Amino acid sequence: MAKDNNNIFGKRLKQVREDKGLTQQDIGNIIDSDKALICLYEKGSSEPGVRSAMKIANFLGVSLDWLIGETEDRSPLPPMPDRFKGLDPDDREQVLDFINYLQSKKQK
């Protein structure tokens, strides 16, 4: 992940960790590390790699996009249905386009 001068990742990590009553060591255990590294993340002195950030987001039940400041929506994406997983990428894209179309119709 690229360095962010505003340390959104660290601030949001600390916020949700404290909201859930978790320790830095609890988070460290998820990524096979220790509380010292999580402390560095929260202070903005270091940032996790993509895999570690994904593990943290999944464990905390928030979206990775929210954790890194790309959205204000904390909700993780719902799991992909098995039938959807079997589609090739072009077909998946068409399904997502259709879902977006249906959602936009509802908002009008």
C-alpha positions as CSV (number, residue, x, y, z in Angstrom):
1,M,0.0,0.0,0.0
2,A,1.2,3.5,-0.7
3,K,2.0,5.8,2.1
4,D,-0.8,8.2,3.1
5,N,0.2,11.3,4.9
6,N,-3.1,11.5,6.6
7,N,-2.7,8.0,8.0
8,I,-6.3,7.1,7.3
9,F,-5.5,3.4,7.6
10,G,-3.9,3.7,11.0
11,K,-6.7,5.9,12.4
12,R,-9.5,3.7,11.1
13,L,-7.7,0.5,12.3
14,K,-7.3,1.9,15.8
15,Q,-10.9,3.2,15.8
16,V,-12.5,-0.1,14.8
17,R,-10.1,-2.1,16.9
18,E,-11.1,-0.1,20.0
19,D,-14.8,-0.2,19.1
20,K,-14.6,-4.0,19.1
21,G,-12.6,-4.1,22.4
22,L,-9.6,-5.7,20.7
23,T,-5.9,-5.3,21.5
24,Q,-3.1,-4.6,19.2
25,Q,-1.9,-8.1,19.9
26,D,-5.3,-9.5,18.8
27,I,-4.8,-7.8,15.4
28,G,-1.1,-8.9,15.3
29,N,-2.1,-12.5,15.7
30,I,-4.3,-12.3,12.6
31,I,-1.3,-11.4,10.4
32,D,1.2,-13.6,12.4
33,S,2.9,-10.5,13.9
34,D,3.0,-8.7,17.2
35,K,1.5,-5.6,18.8
36,A,4.6,-3.5,18.0
37,L,3.9,-3.7,14.3
38,I,0.2,-2.9,14.8
39,C,1.3,0.1,16.9
40,L,3.4,1.3,13.9
41,Y,0.4,0.9,11.6
42,E,-1.8,2.9,13.9
43,K,0.8,5.7,14.3
44,G,1.3,5.8,10.5
45,S,5.0,4.8,10.8
46,S,4.4,1.7,8.7
47,E,1.7,0.2,6.5
48,P,0.8,-3.4,5.9
49,G,1.0,-5.1,2.5
50,V,-2.2,-5.8,0.6
51,R,-2.6,-9.4,2.0
52,S,-2.2,-8.3,5.6
53,A,-4.6,-5.3,5.1
54,M,-7.1,-7.7,3.6
55,K,-6.8,-10.1,6.5
56,I,-7.2,-7.3,9.0
57,A,-10.3,-5.9,7.2
58,N,-11.9,-9.4,7.0
59,F,-11.2,-10.0,10.7
60,L,-12.6,-6.7,11.7
61,G,-15.7,-7.1,9.5
62,V,-15.1,-3.9,7.5
63,S,-14.3,-3.3,3.8
64,L,-10.7,-2.9,2.8
65,D,-11.8,0.2,0.8
66,W,-13.1,1.8,4.0
67,L,-10.0,0.8,6.0
68,I,-7.7,2.6,3.4
69,G,-10.0,5.6,3.0
70,E,-11.4,4.9,-0.4
71,T,-15.0,4.9,0.8
72,E,-17.1,6.0,3.8
73,D,-19.0,2.7,3.7
74,R,-17.6,0.3,6.3
75,S,-19.6,-2.7,5.1
76,P,-17.7,-5.5,3.5
77,L,-19.0,-6.8,0.1
78,P,-21.3,-9.7,0.5
79,P,-19.8,-13.1,-0.4
80,M,-20.0,-14.0,-4.0
81,P,-22.6,-16.6,-4.7
82,D,-21.2,-19.9,-6.0
83,R,-23.1,-19.6,-9.3
84,F,-21.5,-16.3,-9.9
85,K,-18.0,-17.6,-9.3
86,G,-18.4,-20.1,-12.2
87,L,-18.9,-17.3,-14.7
88,D,-16.0,-16.0,-16.9
89,P,-14.9,-12.4,-16.2
90,D,-16.9,-10.9,-19.1
91,D,-20.1,-12.5,-17.9
92,R,-19.5,-11.4,-14.3
93,E,-19.1,-7.9,-15.6
94,Q,-22.4,-8.1,-17.4
95,V,-24.1,-9.3,-14.3
96,L,-22.7,-6.5,-12.3
97,D,-23.7,-4.0,-14.9
98,F,-27.3,-5.3,-14.8
99,I,-27.3,-5.1,-11.0
100,N,-26.1,-1.5,-11.2
101,Y,-28.8,-0.8,-13.8
102,L,-31.5,-2.2,-11.5
103,Q,-30.2,-0.2,-8.5
104,S,-30.2,3.0,-10.5
105,K,-33.8,2.4,-11.6
106,K,-34.8,2.0,-8.0
107,Q,-33.3,5.4,-7.1
108,K,-35.2,7.3,-9.7
